[in-house]
């Protein structure tokens, strides 16, 4: 399943890396593309959208 989220408080590449790592902890097979310029995160995963949102929130970001 592909999930696309906006993360307005993703400010830099380090933020993108933190978000990517949070998703990979949830699903190590996930494909994550986090772009700090557009604030867009695209995730290909078997995990549910709600669990992905919770993982990103737990990392300190607020996905929309």
GIPE-V232974 format. One record per residue. RES is the residue in three letters. PSI is psi in radians with two decimals (* if undefined). NEAR is the number of other C-alpha atoms within 12 Angstrom. D_FIRST is the distance of its C-alpha to the first C-alpha in Angstrom with 2 decimals. Layout:
# GIPE-V232974
[[RES,PSI,NEAR,D_FIRST] [RES,PSI,NEAR,D_FIRST]]
This chain:
# GIPE-V232974
[[UNK,2.43,15,0.00] [UNK,2.27,18,3.80] [UNK,2.28,27,6.51] [UNK,2.23,23,10.05] [UNK,2.59,29,13.06] [UNK,2.37,27,16.77] [UNK,1.51,29,18.84] [UNK,-0.49,22,22.43] [UNK,0.26,27,24.16] [UNK,1.81,31,22.62] [UNK,-0.39,22,25.95] [UNK,3.11,19,26.03] [UNK,-0.55,18,24.54] [UNK,-0.66,15,25.35] [UNK,-0.78,27,23.24] [UNK,-0.71,32,20.27] [UNK,-0.71,22,20.97] [UNK,-0.76,28,21.26] [UNK,-0.76,43,17.89] [UNK,-0.81,35,16.32] [UNK,-0.67,26,18.34] [UNK,-0.72,28,17.40] [UNK,-0.70,38,13.66] [UNK,-0.49,26,14.75] [UNK,-0.68,23,17.05] [UNK,-0.78,28,14.34] [UNK,1.75,22,12.21] [UNK,-0.29,17,14.49] [UNK,-0.01,16,12.17] [UNK,2.63,24,9.83] [UNK,2.12,25,10.48] [UNK,2.24,32,11.96] [UNK,1.89,29,14.02] [UNK,2.10,35,16.34] [UNK,1.92,28,19.13] [UNK,-0.35,24,22.12] [UNK,-0.81,18,23.82] [UNK,-0.20,19,21.35] [UNK,0.42,26,20.03] [UNK,2.37,27,16.44] [UNK,2.18,36,13.64] [UNK,2.19,28,10.46] [UNK,2.27,34,8.06] [UNK,1.98,25,5.61] [UNK,2.83,25,5.54] [UNK,-0.18,20,6.05] [UNK,2.73,24,8.05] [UNK,2.71,19,8.40] [UNK,-0.69,24,8.92] [UNK,-0.67,17,12.57] [UNK,-0.60,21,12.90] [UNK,-0.78,38,11.59] [UNK,-0.74,28,14.06] [UNK,-0.71,22,16.69] [UNK,-0.74,26,16.46] [UNK,-0.71,36,16.98] [UNK,-0.73,21,19.70] [UNK,-0.46,19,21.33] [UNK,-0.12,26,21.58] [UNK,0.26,19,23.63] [UNK,2.80,27,21.52] [UNK,1.58,23,20.72] [UNK,2.50,29,17.34] [UNK,*,21,17.76]]
